[in-house]
Amino acid sequence: MNTCTQGWFHHISEPEQFYSSGRNGREKYKQVARILKYLRDELHGADPVLAKPTNNMIDHLVFNCPAPLFNKGDWQTIIHHVLEFLLEASDNVSQRTRYFTRQDGVSPLFPNNDLFDEHDVFCFCRALLNYLEQEL
């Protein structure tokens, strides 16, 4: 979200929930998003037909994960917990409106199901978890 205050341009790039975690929380959020983007590109080689999220979509999806997930062990464990959370949230119809918003915390992430929707999130997370299990 970009805001303009008294002629000064201010760019907000991290979600508010990670500010309370301090610099370490913001760095973990950014690192998880970077890892998922890298894994998405790796998965594309193994499954080129699967719908994959854009960089911005990954940022929004990571934003929708509760901050405590980012404090659960090593990076491999954190990524696994984040993917499992997104998989469960995208599969549970009653939870969708609760979790999937843009980084502003208000606007729905999937307002019209045009290009990438909850079902695509579910399929992507399931495919990525399967891919990671095969690779490890």
Summary of the structure (lengths in Angstrom):
residues: 136
radius of gyration: 15.2
end to end distance: 37.1
largest distance: 53.2
contacts: 362
relative contact order: 0.14
helix: 62%
strand: 7%
